Amino acid sequence: MVEAICGGGVATDQFEALTAMANWVEKGQGPRHDSCRCGLEPPVIPGRTRPLCAYPQFAEYKGSGSVEDAANFACATQ
């Protein structure tokens, strides 16, 4: 698990970057939209996940389901 450097408050700041890079280099499998989670111990928002979207995309709520579950978000652009 890699913790991203974030500042300014609680964030979904942990994701599996090393595995994604290894799969890309060793297997030719480009990065996919994995989810990231809140990484504070203990988590301030337990169970919160979000899709990890490639810039300039962002996680946009689909409008139904739990706002804590990455499955209810999609990567979107403005």
mmCIF file of the N, C-alpha and C atoms, coordinates in Angstrom:
data_MODEL
# 
_entry.id   MODEL 
# 
loop_
_atom_site.group_PDB 
_atom_site.id 
_atom_site.type_symbol 
_atom_site.label_atom_id 
_atom_site.label_alt_id 
_atom_site.label_comp_id 
_atom_site.label_asym_id 
_atom_site.label_entity_id 
_atom_site.label_seq_id 
_atom_site.pdbx_PDB_ins_code 
_atom_site.Cartn_x 
_atom_site.Cartn_y 
_atom_site.Cartn_z 
_atom_site.occupancy 
_atom_site.B_iso_or_equiv 
_atom_site.pdbx_formal_charge 
_atom_site.auth_seq_id 
_atom_site.auth_comp_id 
_atom_site.auth_asym_id 
_atom_site.auth_atom_id 
_atom_site.pdbx_PDB_model_num 
ATOM 1   N N  . MET A 1 1  ? 0.851   -1.169 0.000   1.00 0.00 ? 1  MET A N  1 
ATOM 2   C CA . MET A 1 1  ? 0.000   0.000  0.000   1.00 0.00 ? 1  MET A CA 1 
ATOM 3   C C  . MET A 1 1  ? 0.896   1.231  0.000   1.00 0.00 ? 1  MET A C  1 
ATOM 4   N N  . VAL A 1 2  ? 0.618   2.148  -0.866  1.00 0.00 ? 2  VAL A N  1 
ATOM 5   C CA . VAL A 1 2  ? 1.375   3.388  -0.955  1.00 0.00 ? 2  VAL A CA 1 
ATOM 6   C C  . VAL A 1 2  ? 0.500   4.518  -0.462  1.00 0.00 ? 2  VAL A C  1 
ATOM 7   N N  . GLU A 1 3  ? 1.034   5.349  0.395   1.00 0.00 ? 3  GLU A N  1 
ATOM 8   C CA . GLU A 1 3  ? 0.269   6.489  0.875   1.00 0.00 ? 3  GLU A CA 1 
ATOM 9   C C  . GLU A 1 3  ? 0.690   7.719  0.093   1.00 0.00 ? 3  GLU A C  1 
ATOM 10  N N  . ALA A 1 4  ? -0.266  8.343  -0.553  1.00 0.00 ? 4  ALA A N  1 
ATOM 11  C CA . ALA A 1 4  ? 0.008   9.560  -1.309  1.00 0.00 ? 4  ALA A CA 1 
ATOM 12  C C  . ALA A 1 4  ? 0.270   10.704 -0.337  1.00 0.00 ? 4  ALA A C  1 
ATOM 13  N N  . ILE A 1 5  ? 1.042   11.653 -0.777  1.00 0.00 ? 5  ILE A N  1 
ATOM 14  C CA . ILE A 1 5  ? 1.311   12.826 0.048   1.00 0.00 ? 5  ILE A CA 1 
ATOM 15  C C  . ILE A 1 5  ? 0.171   13.803 -0.158  1.00 0.00 ? 5  ILE A C  1 
ATOM 16  N N  . CYS A 1 6  ? -0.615  14.007 0.890   1.00 0.00 ? 6  CYS A N  1 
ATOM 17  C CA . CYS A 1 6  ? -1.773  14.902 0.828   1.00 0.00 ? 6  CYS A CA 1 
ATOM 18  C C  . CYS A 1 6  ? -1.679  15.876 1.982   1.00 0.00 ? 6  CYS A C  1 
ATOM 19  N N  . GLY A 1 7  ? -2.278  17.011 1.830   1.00 0.00 ? 7  GLY A N  1 
ATOM 20  C CA . GLY A 1 7  ? -2.306  17.975 2.905   1.00 0.00 ? 7  GLY A CA 1 
ATOM 21  C C  . GLY A 1 7  ? -3.673  18.611 3.003   1.00 0.00 ? 7  GLY A C  1 
ATOM 22  N N  . GLY A 1 8  ? -3.983  19.158 4.166   1.00 0.00 ? 8  GLY A N  1 
ATOM 23  C CA . GLY A 1 8  ? -5.212  19.907 4.294   1.00 0.00 ? 8  GLY A CA 1 
ATOM 24  C C  . GLY A 1 8  ? -6.402  19.119 4.799   1.00 0.00 ? 8  GLY A C  1 
ATOM 25  N N  . GLY A 1 9  ? -6.207  17.886 5.260   1.00 0.00 ? 9  GLY A N  1 
ATOM 26  C CA . GLY A 1 9  ? -7.336  17.187 5.843   1.00 0.00 ? 9  GLY A CA 1 
ATOM 27  C C  . GLY A 1 9  ? -7.465  15.748 5.421   1.00 0.00 ? 9  GLY A C  1 
ATOM 28  N N  . VAL A 1 10 ? -8.594  15.176 5.776   1.00 0.00 ? 10 VAL A N  1 
ATOM 29  C CA . VAL A 1 10 ? -8.879  13.773 5.536   1.00 0.00 ? 10 VAL A CA 1 
ATOM 30  C C  . VAL A 1 10 ? -9.062  13.542 4.041   1.00 0.00 ? 10 VAL A C  1 
ATOM 31  N N  . ALA A 1 11 ? -8.479  12.445 3.548   1.00 0.00 ? 11 ALA A N  1 
ATOM 32  C CA . ALA A 1 11 ? -8.597  12.131 2.127   1.00 0.00 ? 11 ALA A CA 1 
ATOM 33  C C  . ALA A 1 11 ? -8.552  10.625 1.928   1.00 0.00 ? 11 ALA A C  1 
ATOM 34  N N  . THR A 1 12 ? -9.011  10.176 0.776   1.00 0.00 ? 12 THR A N  1 
ATOM 35  C CA . THR A 1 12 ? -8.814  8.784  0.393   1.00 0.00 ? 12 THR A CA 1 
ATOM 36  C C  . THR A 1 12 ? -7.435  8.739  -0.253  1.00 0.00 ? 12 THR A C  1 
ATOM 37  N N  . ASP A 1 13 ? -6.433  8.497  0.565   1.00 0.00 ? 13 ASP A N  1 
ATOM 38  C CA . ASP A 1 13 ? -5.046  8.710  0.167   1.00 0.00 ? 13 ASP A CA 1 
ATOM 39  C C  . ASP A 1 13 ? -4.198  7.450  0.108   1.00 0.00 ? 13 ASP A C  1 
ATOM 40  N N  . GLN A 1 14 ? -4.794  6.273  0.154   1.00 0.00 ? 14 GLN A N  1 
ATOM 41  C CA . GLN A 1 14 ? -3.994  5.050  0.074   1.00 0.00 ? 14 GLN A CA 1 
ATOM 42  C C  . GLN A 1 14 ? -4.480  4.198  -1.084  1.00 0.00 ? 14 GLN A C  1 
ATOM 43  N N  . PHE A 1 15 ? -3.534  3.712  -1.866  1.00 0.00 ? 15 PHE A N  1 
ATOM 44  C CA . PHE A 1 15 ? -3.854  2.871  -3.010  1.00 0.00 ? 15 PHE A CA 1 
ATOM 45  C C  . PHE A 1 15 ? -2.651  2.005  -3.329  1.00 0.00 ? 15 PHE A C  1 
ATOM 46  N N  . GLU A 1 16 ? -2.841  0.970  -4.128  1.00 0.00 ? 16 GLU A N  1 
ATOM 47  C CA . GLU A 1 16 ? -1.795  -0.002 -4.441  1.00 0.00 ? 16 GLU A CA 1 
ATOM 48  C C  . GLU A 1 16 ? -1.066  0.403  -5.724  1.00 0.00 ? 16 GLU A C  1 
ATOM 49  N N  . ALA A 1 17 ? -0.128  1.338  -5.621  1.00 0.00 ? 17 ALA A N  1 
ATOM 50  C CA . ALA A 1 17 ? 0.583   1.854  -6.785  1.00 0.00 ? 17 ALA A CA 1 
ATOM 51  C C  . ALA A 1 17 ? 1.678   0.911  -7.269  1.00 0.00 ? 17 ALA A C  1 
ATOM 52  N N  . LEU A 1 18 ? 2.377   0.260  -6.372  1.00 0.00 ? 18 LEU A N  1 
ATOM 53  C CA . LEU A 1 18 ? 3.501   -0.587 -6.755  1.00 0.00 ? 18 LEU A CA 1 
ATOM 54  C C  . LEU A 1 18 ? 3.039   -1.756 -7.629  1.00 0.00 ? 18 LEU A C  1 
ATOM 55  N N  . THR A 1 19 ? 1.952   -2.399 -7.247  1.00 0.00 ? 19 THR A N  1 
ATOM 56  C CA . THR A 1 19 ? 1.426   -3.510 -8.043  1.00 0.00 ? 19 THR A CA 1 
ATOM 57  C C  . THR A 1 19 ? 1.001   -3.022 -9.424  1.00 0.00 ? 19 THR A C  1 
ATOM 58  N N  . ALA A 1 20 ? 0.353   -1.878 -9.492  1.00 0.00 ? 20 ALA A N  1 
ATOM 59  C CA . ALA A 1 20 ? -0.079  -1.325 -10.782 1.00 0.00 ? 20 ALA A CA 1 
ATOM 60  C C  . ALA A 1 20 ? 1.119   -1.067 -11.693 1.00 0.00 ? 20 ALA A C  1 
ATOM 61  N N  . MET A 1 21 ? 2.191   -0.499 -11.156 1.00 0.00 ? 21 MET A N  1 
ATOM 62  C CA . MET A 1 21 ? 3.379   -0.231 -11.971 1.00 0.00 ? 21 MET A CA 1 
ATOM 63  C C  . MET A 1 21 ? 4.060   -1.529 -12.397 1.00 0.00 ? 21 MET A C  1 
ATOM 64  N N  . ALA A 1 22 ? 4.154   -2.490 -11.490 1.00 0.00 ? 22 ALA A N  1 
ATOM 65  C CA . ALA A 1 22 ? 4.785   -3.776 -11.826 1.00 0.00 ? 22 ALA A CA 1 
ATOM 66  C C  . ALA A 1 22 ? 4.007   -4.489 -12.930 1.00 0.00 ? 22 ALA A C  1 
ATOM 67  N N  . ASN A 1 23 ? 2.682   -4.498 -12.844 1.00 0.00 ? 23 ASN A N  1 
ATOM 68  C CA . ASN A 1 23 ? 1.865   -5.130 -13.886 1.00 0.00 ? 23 ASN A CA 1 
ATOM 69  C C  . ASN A 1 23 ? 2.038   -4.432 -15.228 1.00 0.00 ? 23 ASN A C  1 
ATOM 70  N N  . TRP A 1 24 ? 2.198   -3.121 -15.209 1.00 0.00 ? 24 TRP A N  1 
ATOM 71  C CA . TRP A 1 24 ? 2.368   -2.353 -16.448 1.00 0.00 ? 24 TRP A CA 1 
ATOM 72  C C  . TRP A 1 24 ? 3.706   -2.699 -17.114 1.00 0.00 ? 24 TRP A C  1 
ATOM 73  N N  . VAL A 1 25 ? 4.766   -2.694 -16.305 1.00 0.00 ? 25 VAL A N  1 
ATOM 74  C CA . VAL A 1 25 ? 6.106   -2.945 -16.839 1.00 0.00 ? 25 VAL A CA 1 
ATOM 75  C C  . VAL A 1 25 ? 6.310   -4.421 -17.179 1.00 0.00 ? 25 VAL A C  1 
ATOM 76  N N  . GLU A 1 26 ? 5.920   -5.314 -16.289 1.00 0.00 ? 26 GLU A N  1 
ATOM 77  C CA . GLU A 1 26 ? 6.216   -6.733 -16.451 1.00 0.00 ? 26 GLU A CA 1 
ATOM 78  C C  . GLU A 1 26 ? 5.209   -7.490 -17.302 1.00 0.00 ? 26 GLU A C  1 
ATOM 79  N N  . LYS A 1 27 ? 3.956   -7.048 -17.314 1.00 0.00 ? 27 LYS A N  1 
ATOM 80  C CA . LYS A 1 27 ? 2.906   -7.787 -18.007 1.00 0.00 ? 27 LYS A CA 1 
ATOM 81  C C  . LYS A 1 27 ? 2.235   -6.987 -19.124 1.00 0.00 ? 27 LYS A C  1 
ATOM 82  N N  . GLY A 1 28 ? 2.624   -5.720 -19.292 1.00 0.00 ? 28 GLY A N  1 
ATOM 83  C CA . GLY A 1 28 ? 2.010   -4.884 -20.312 1.00 0.00 ? 28 GLY A CA 1 
ATOM 84  C C  . GLY A 1 28 ? 0.577   -4.496 -20.003 1.00 0.00 ? 28 GLY A C  1 
ATOM 85  N N  . GLN A 1 29 ? 0.152   -4.649 -18.759 1.00 0.00 ? 29 GLN A N  1 
ATOM 86  C CA . GLN A 1 29 ? -1.202  -4.284 -18.350 1.00 0.00 ? 29 GLN A CA 1 
ATOM 87  C C  . GLN A 1 29 ? -1.190  -2.863 -17.804 1.00 0.00 ? 29 GLN A C  1 
ATOM 88  N N  . GLY A 1 30 ? -1.732  -1.926 -18.584 1.00 0.00 ? 30 GLY A N  1 
ATOM 89  C CA . GLY A 1 30 ? -1.758  -0.528 -18.164 1.00 0.00 ? 30 GLY A CA 1 
ATOM 90  C C  . GLY A 1 30 ? -2.586  -0.323 -16.908 1.00 0.00 ? 30 GLY A C  1 
ATOM 91  N N  . PRO A 1 31 ? -2.377  0.818  -16.247 1.00 0.00 ? 31 PRO A N  1 
ATOM 92  C CA . PRO A 1 31 ? -3.127  1.104  -15.020 1.00 0.00 ? 31 PRO A CA 1 
ATOM 93  C C  . PRO A 1 31 ? -4.627  1.074  -15.270 1.00 0.00 ? 31 PRO A C  1 
ATOM 94  N N  . ARG A 1 32 ? -5.350  0.577  -14.294 1.00 0.00 ? 32 ARG A N  1 
ATOM 95  C CA . ARG A 1 32 ? -6.799  0.575  -14.375 1.00 0.00 ? 32 ARG A CA 1 
ATOM 96  C C  . ARG A 1 32 ? -7.345  1.418  -13.242 1.00 0.00 ? 32 ARG A C  1 
ATOM 97  N N  . HIS A 1 33 ? -8.611  1.592  -13.194 1.00 0.00 ? 33 HIS A N  1 
ATOM 98  C CA . HIS A 1 33 ? -9.224  2.454  -12.188 1.00 0.00 ? 33 HIS A CA 1 
ATOM 99  C C  . HIS A 1 33 ? -9.465  1.684  -10.896 1.00 0.00 ? 33 HIS A C  1 
ATOM 100 N N  . ASP A 1 34 ? -8.400  1.480  -10.154 1.00 0.00 ? 34 ASP A N  1 
ATOM 101 C CA . ASP A 1 34 ? -8.532  0.849  -8.844  1.00 0.00 ? 34 ASP A CA 1 
ATOM 102 C C  . ASP A 1 34 ? -9.150  1.863  -7.887  1.00 0.00 ? 34 ASP A C  1 
ATOM 103 N N  . SER A 1 35 ? -9.496  1.393  -6.727  1.00 0.00 ? 35 SER A N  1 
ATOM 104 C CA . SER A 1 35 ? -10.023 2.330  -5.752  1.00 0.00 ? 35 SER A CA 1 
ATOM 105 C C  . SER A 1 35 ? -8.967  2.643  -4.711  1.00 0.00 ? 35 SER A C  1 
ATOM 106 N N  . CYS A 1 36 ? -9.132  3.777  -4.076  1.00 0.00 ? 36 CYS A N  1 
ATOM 107 C CA . CYS A 1 36 ? -8.261  4.170  -2.976  1.00 0.00 ? 36 CYS A CA 1 
ATOM 108 C C  . CYS A 1 36 ? -9.144  4.295  -1.739  1.00 0.00 ? 36 CYS A C  1 
ATOM 109 N N  . ARG A 1 37 ? -8.505  4.296  -0.591  1.00 0.00 ? 37 ARG A N  1 
ATOM 110 C CA . ARG A 1 37 ? -9.276  4.330  0.645   1.00 0.00 ? 37 ARG A CA 1 
ATOM 111 C C  . ARG A 1 37 ? -8.682  5.345  1.606   1.00 0.00 ? 37 ARG A C  1 
ATOM 112 N N  . CYS A 1 38 ? -9.464  5.672  2.611   1.00 0.00 ? 38 CYS A N  1 
ATOM 113 C CA . CYS A 1 38 ? -9.015  6.588  3.648   1.00 0.00 ? 38 CYS A CA 1 
ATOM 114 C C  . CYS A 1 38 ? -7.936  5.895  4.465   1.00 0.00 ? 38 CYS A C  1 
ATOM 115 N N  . GLY A 1 39 ? -6.766  6.514  4.576   1.00 0.00 ? 39 GLY A N  1 
ATOM 116 C CA . GLY A 1 39 ? -5.637  5.814  5.154   1.00 0.00 ? 39 GLY A CA 1 
ATOM 117 C C  . GLY A 1 39 ? -5.259  6.149  6.574   1.00 0.00 ? 39 GLY A C  1 
ATOM 118 N N  . LEU A 1 40 ? -5.958  7.037  7.230   1.00 0.00 ? 40 LEU A N  1 
ATOM 119 C CA . LEU A 1 40 ? -5.595  7.355  8.600   1.00 0.00 ? 40 LEU A CA 1 
ATOM 120 C C  . LEU A 1 40 ? -5.879  6.173  9.503   1.00 0.00 ? 40 LEU A C  1 
ATOM 121 N N  . GLU A 1 41 ? -5.037  5.946  10.470  1.00 0.00 ? 41 GLU A N  1 
ATOM 122 C CA . GLU A 1 41 ? -5.229  4.847  11.422  1.00 0.00 ? 41 GLU A CA 1 
ATOM 123 C C  . GLU A 1 41 ? -5.524  5.437  12.781  1.00 0.00 ? 41 GLU A C  1 
ATOM 124 N N  . PRO A 1 42 ? -6.655  5.185  13.389  1.00 0.00 ? 42 PRO A N  1 
ATOM 125 C CA . PRO A 1 42 ? -7.798  4.503  12.792  1.00 0.00 ? 42 PRO A CA 1 
ATOM 126 C C  . PRO A 1 42 ? -8.432  5.411  11.739  1.00 0.00 ? 42 PRO A C  1 
ATOM 127 N N  . PRO A 1 43 ? -9.072  4.834  10.738  1.00 0.00 ? 43 PRO A N  1 
ATOM 128 C CA . PRO A 1 43 ? -9.651  5.663  9.686   1.00 0.00 ? 43 PRO A CA 1 
ATOM 129 C C  . PRO A 1 43 ? -10.695 6.623  10.244  1.00 0.00 ? 43 PRO A C  1 
ATOM 130 N N  . VAL A 1 44 ? -10.601 7.868  9.840   1.00 0.00 ? 44 VAL A N  1 
ATOM 131 C CA . VAL A 1 44 ? -11.579 8.871  10.252  1.00 0.00 ? 44 VAL A CA 1 
ATOM 132 C C  . VAL A 1 44 ? -12.928 8.553  9.617   1.00 0.00 ? 44 VAL A C  1 
ATOM 133 N N  . ILE A 1 45 ? -12.893 8.040  8.400   1.00 0.00 ? 45 ILE A N  1 
ATOM 134 C CA . ILE A 1 45 ? -14.109 7.649  7.685   1.00 0.00 ? 45 ILE A CA 1 
ATOM 135 C C  . ILE A 1 45 ? -13.933 6.178  7.297   1.00 0.00 ? 45 ILE A C  1 
ATOM 136 N N  . PRO A 1 46 ? -14.189 5.254  8.233   1.00 0.00 ? 46 PRO A N  1 
ATOM 137 C CA . PRO A 1 46 ? -13.950 3.841  7.951   1.00 0.00 ? 46 PRO A CA 1 
ATOM 138 C C  . PRO A 1 46 ? -14.767 3.343  6.763   1.00 0.00 ? 46 PRO A C  1 
ATOM 139 N N  . GLY A 1 47 ? -14.118 2.591  5.888   1.00 0.00 ? 47 GLY A N  1 
ATOM 140 C CA . GLY A 1 47 ? -14.806 2.005  4.758   1.00 0.00 ? 47 GLY A CA 1 
ATOM 141 C C  . GLY A 1 47 ? -14.959 2.896  3.545   1.00 0.00 ? 47 GLY A C  1 
ATOM 142 N N  . ARG A 1 48 ? -14.584 4.170  3.620   1.00 0.00 ? 48 ARG A N  1 
ATOM 143 C CA . ARG A 1 48 ? -14.743 5.065  2.469   1.00 0.00 ? 48 ARG A CA 1 
ATOM 144 C C  . ARG A 1 48 ? -13.734 4.697  1.393   1.00 0.00 ? 48 ARG A C  1 
ATOM 145 N N  . THR A 1 49 ? -14.223 4.511  0.184   1.00 0.00 ? 49 THR A N  1 
ATOM 146 C CA . THR A 1 49 ? -13.365 4.272  -0.970  1.00 0.00 ? 49 THR A CA 1 
ATOM 147 C C  . THR A 1 49 ? -13.816 5.165  -2.113  1.00 0.00 ? 49 THR A C  1 
ATOM 148 N N  . ARG A 1 50 ? -12.907 5.425  -3.027  1.00 0.00 ? 50 ARG A N  1 
ATOM 149 C CA . ARG A 1 50 ? -13.193 6.213  -4.215  1.00 0.00 ? 50 ARG A CA 1 
ATOM 150 C C  . ARG A 1 50 ? -12.418 5.595  -5.374  1.00 0.00 ? 50 ARG A C  1 
ATOM 151 N N  . PRO A 1 51 ? -12.942 5.732  -6.614  1.00 0.00 ? 51 PRO A N  1 
ATOM 152 C CA . PRO A 1 51 ? -12.147 5.275  -7.751  1.00 0.00 ? 51 PRO A CA 1 
ATOM 153 C C  . PRO A 1 51 ? -10.920 6.167  -7.904  1.00 0.00 ? 51 PRO A C  1 
ATOM 154 N N  . LEU A 1 52 ? -9.849  5.588  -8.349  1.00 0.00 ? 52 LEU A N  1 
ATOM 155 C CA . LEU A 1 52 ? -8.623  6.322  -8.604  1.00 0.00 ? 52 LEU A CA 1 
ATOM 156 C C  . LEU A 1 52 ? -8.625  6.673  -10.085 1.00 0.00 ? 52 LEU A C  1 
ATOM 157 N N  . CYS A 1 53 ? -8.857  7.920  -10.410 1.00 0.00 ? 53 CYS A N  1 
ATOM 158 C CA . CYS A 1 53 ? -9.039  8.372  -11.793 1.00 0.00 ? 53 CYS A CA 1 
ATOM 159 C C  . CYS A 1 53 ? -7.795  9.088  -12.295 1.00 0.00 ? 53 CYS A C  1 
ATOM 160 N N  . ALA A 1 54 ? -7.453  8.849  -13.558 1.00 0.00 ? 54 ALA A N  1 
ATOM 161 C CA . ALA A 1 54 ? -6.304  9.513  -14.176 1.00 0.00 ? 54 ALA A CA 1 
ATOM 162 C C  . ALA A 1 54 ? -6.653  10.972 -14.461 1.00 0.00 ? 54 ALA A C  1 
ATOM 163 N N  . TYR A 1 55 ? -5.747  11.867 -14.134 1.00 0.00 ? 55 TYR A N  1 
ATOM 164 C CA . TYR A 1 55 ? -5.938  13.290 -14.393 1.00 0.00 ? 55 TYR A CA 1 
ATOM 165 C C  . TYR A 1 55 ? -6.148  13.503 -15.889 1.00 0.00 ? 55 TYR A C  1 
ATOM 166 N N  . PRO A 1 56 ? -7.079  14.307 -16.291 1.00 0.00 ? 56 PRO A N  1 
ATOM 167 C CA . PRO A 1 56 ? -7.877  15.296 -15.558 1.00 0.00 ? 56 PRO A CA 1 
ATOM 168 C C  . PRO A 1 56 ? -9.218  14.767 -15.071 1.00 0.00 ? 56 PRO A C  1 
ATOM 169 N N  . GLN A 1 57 ? -9.418  13.471 -15.068 1.00 0.00 ? 57 GLN A N  1 
ATOM 170 C CA . GLN A 1 57 ? -10.683 12.920 -14.588 1.00 0.00 ? 57 GLN A CA 1 
ATOM 171 C C  . GLN A 1 57 ? -10.781 13.024 -13.074 1.00 0.00 ? 57 GLN A C  1 
ATOM 172 N N  . PHE A 1 58 ? -12.001 12.889 -12.574 1.00 0.00 ? 58 PHE A N  1 
ATOM 173 C CA . PHE A 1 58 ? -12.258 12.926 -11.137 1.00 0.00 ? 58 PHE A CA 1 
ATOM 174 C C  . PHE A 1 58 ? -13.386 11.950 -10.824 1.00 0.00 ? 58 PHE A C  1 
ATOM 175 N N  . ALA A 1 59 ? -13.500 11.568 -9.567  1.00 0.00 ? 59 ALA A N  1 
ATOM 176 C CA . ALA A 1 59 ? -14.553 10.646 -9.141  1.00 0.00 ? 59 ALA A CA 1 
ATOM 177 C C  . ALA A 1 59 ? -15.861 11.413 -9.014  1.00 0.00 ? 59 ALA A C  1 
ATOM 178 N N  . GLU A 1 60 ? -16.866 10.999 -9.788  1.00 0.00 ? 60 GLU A N  1 
ATOM 179 C CA . GLU A 1 60 ? -18.175 11.658 -9.766  1.00 0.00 ? 60 GLU A CA 1 
ATOM 180 C C  . GLU A 1 60 ? -19.223 10.660 -9.277  1.00 0.00 ? 60 GLU A C  1 
ATOM 181 N N  . TYR A 1 61 ? -20.024 11.080 -8.306  1.00 0.00 ? 61 TYR A N  1 
ATOM 182 C CA . TYR A 1 61 ? -21.075 10.240 -7.743  1.00 0.00 ? 61 TYR A CA 1 
ATOM 183 C C  . TYR A 1 61 ? -22.130 9.951  -8.810  1.00 0.00 ? 61 TYR A C  1 
ATOM 184 N N  . LYS A 1 62 ? -22.549 8.696  -8.931  1.00 0.00 ? 62 LYS A N  1 
ATOM 185 C CA . LYS A 1 62 ? -23.529 8.294  -9.946  1.00 0.00 ? 62 LYS A CA 1 
ATOM 186 C C  . LYS A 1 62 ? -24.956 8.681  -9.571  1.00 0.00 ? 62 LYS A C  1 
ATOM 187 N N  . GLY A 1 63 ? -25.193 9.026  -8.318  1.00 0.00 ? 63 GLY A N  1 
ATOM 188 C CA . GLY A 1 63 ? -26.516 9.487  -7.912  1.00 0.00 ? 63 GLY A CA 1 
ATOM 189 C C  . GLY A 1 63 ? -27.318 8.496  -7.097  1.00 0.00 ? 63 GLY A C  1 
ATOM 190 N N  . SER A 1 64 ? -26.807 7.281  -6.918  1.00 0.00 ? 64 SER A N  1 
ATOM 191 C CA . SER A 1 64 ? -27.510 6.324  -6.071  1.00 0.00 ? 64 SER A CA 1 
ATOM 192 C C  . SER A 1 64 ? -26.499 5.409  -5.392  1.00 0.00 ? 64 SER A C  1 
ATOM 193 N N  . GLY A 1 65 ? -26.916 4.835  -4.277  1.00 0.00 ? 65 GLY A N  1 
ATOM 194 C CA . GLY A 1 65 ? -26.030 3.979  -3.505  1.00 0.00 ? 65 GLY A CA 1 
ATOM 195 C C  . GLY A 1 65 ? -25.254 4.775  -2.474  1.00 0.00 ? 65 GLY A C  1 
ATOM 196 N N  . SER A 1 66 ? -24.468 4.067  -1.694  1.00 0.00 ? 66 SER A N  1 
ATOM 197 C CA . SER A 1 66 ? -23.698 4.684  -0.617  1.00 0.00 ? 66 SER A CA 1 
ATOM 198 C C  . SER A 1 66 ? -22.626 5.625  -1.166  1.00 0.00 ? 66 SER A C  1 
ATOM 199 N N  . VAL A 1 67 ? -22.529 6.806  -0.564  1.00 0.00 ? 67 VAL A N  1 
ATOM 200 C CA . VAL A 1 67 ? -21.492 7.754  -0.964  1.00 0.00 ? 67 VAL A CA 1 
ATOM 201 C C  . VAL A 1 67 ? -20.127 7.356  -0.408  1.00 0.00 ? 67 VAL A C  1 
ATOM 202 N N  . GLU A 1 68 ? -20.077 6.266  0.341   1.00 0.00 ? 68 GLU A N  1 
ATOM 203 C CA . GLU A 1 68 ? -18.815 5.772  0.891   1.00 0.00 ? 68 GLU A CA 1 
ATOM 204 C C  . GLU A 1 68 ? -18.197 4.682  0.020   1.00 0.00 ? 68 GLU A C  1 
ATOM 205 N N  . ASP A 1 69 ? -18.888 4.202  -1.018  1.00 0.00 ? 69 ASP A N  1 
ATOM 206 C CA . ASP A 1 69 ? -18.465 3.055  -1.814  1.00 0.00 ? 69 ASP A CA 1 
ATOM 207 C C  . ASP A 1 69 ? -18.032 3.473  -3.218  1.00 0.00 ? 69 ASP A C  1 
ATOM 208 N N  . ALA A 1 70 ? -16.801 3.119  -3.591  1.00 0.00 ? 70 ALA A N  1 
ATOM 209 C CA . ALA A 1 70 ? -16.258 3.480  -4.909  1.00 0.00 ? 70 ALA A CA 1 
ATOM 210 C C  . ALA A 1 70 ? -17.102 2.957  -6.050  1.00 0.00 ? 70 ALA A C  1 
ATOM 211 N N  . ALA A 1 71 ? -17.845 1.874  -5.842  1.00 0.00 ? 71 ALA A N  1 
ATOM 212 C CA . ALA A 1 71 ? -18.676 1.299  -6.895  1.00 0.00 ? 71 ALA A CA 1 
ATOM 213 C C  . ALA A 1 71 ? -19.785 2.253  -7.350  1.00 0.00 ? 71 ALA A C  1 
ATOM 214 N N  . ASN A 1 72 ? -20.100 3.242  -6.528  1.00 0.00 ? 72 ASN A N  1 
ATOM 215 C CA . ASN A 1 72 ? -21.164 4.192  -6.838  1.00 0.00 ? 72 ASN A CA 1 
ATOM 216 C C  . ASN A 1 72 ? -20.634 5.488  -7.435  1.00 0.00 ? 72 ASN A C  1 
ATOM 217 N N  . PHE A 1 73 ? -19.382 5.467  -7.880  1.00 0.00 ? 73 PHE A N  1 
ATOM 218 C CA . PHE A 1 73 ? -18.742 6.617  -8.519  1.00 0.00 ? 73 PHE A CA 1 
ATOM 219 C C  . PHE A 1 73 ? -18.192 6.180  -9.879  1.00 0.00 ? 73 PHE A C  1 
ATOM 220 N N  . ALA A 1 74 ? -18.028 7.124  -10.762 1.00 0.00 ? 74 ALA A N  1 
ATOM 221 C CA . ALA A 1 74 ? -17.415 6.865  -12.068 1.00 0.00 ? 74 ALA A CA 1 
ATOM 222 C C  . ALA A 1 74 ? -16.408 7.970  -12.334 1.00 0.00 ? 74 ALA A C  1 
ATOM 223 N N  . CYS A 1 75 ? -15.365 7.644  -13.088 1.00 0.00 ? 75 CYS A N  1 
ATOM 224 C CA . CYS A 1 75 ? -14.391 8.649  -13.480 1.00 0.00 ? 75 CYS A CA 1 
ATOM 225 C C  . CYS A 1 75 ? -15.019 9.519  -14.570 1.00 0.00 ? 75 CYS A C  1 
ATOM 226 N N  . ALA A 1 76 ? -14.958 10.815 -14.397 1.00 0.00 ? 76 ALA A N  1 
ATOM 227 C CA . ALA A 1 76 ? -15.591 11.762 -15.318 1.00 0.00 ? 76 ALA A CA 1 
ATOM 228 C C  . ALA A 1 76 ? -14.658 12.934 -15.581 1.00 0.00 ? 76 ALA A C  1 
ATOM 229 N N  . THR A 1 77 ? -14.961 13.673 -16.626 1.00 0.00 ? 77 THR A N  1 
ATOM 230 C CA . THR A 1 77 ? -14.249 14.916 -16.918 1.00 0.00 ? 77 THR A CA 1 
ATOM 231 C C  . THR A 1 77 ? -15.266 16.042 -16.968 1.00 0.00 ? 77 THR A C  1 
ATOM 232 N N  . GLN A 1 78 ? -14.821 17.253 -16.716 1.00 0.00 ? 78 GLN A N  1 
ATOM 233 C CA . GLN A 1 78 ? -15.741 18.401 -16.745 1.00 0.00 ? 78 GLN A CA 1 
ATOM 234 C C  . GLN A 1 78 ? -15.985 18.872 -18.140 1.00 0.00 ? 78 GLN A C  1 
# 
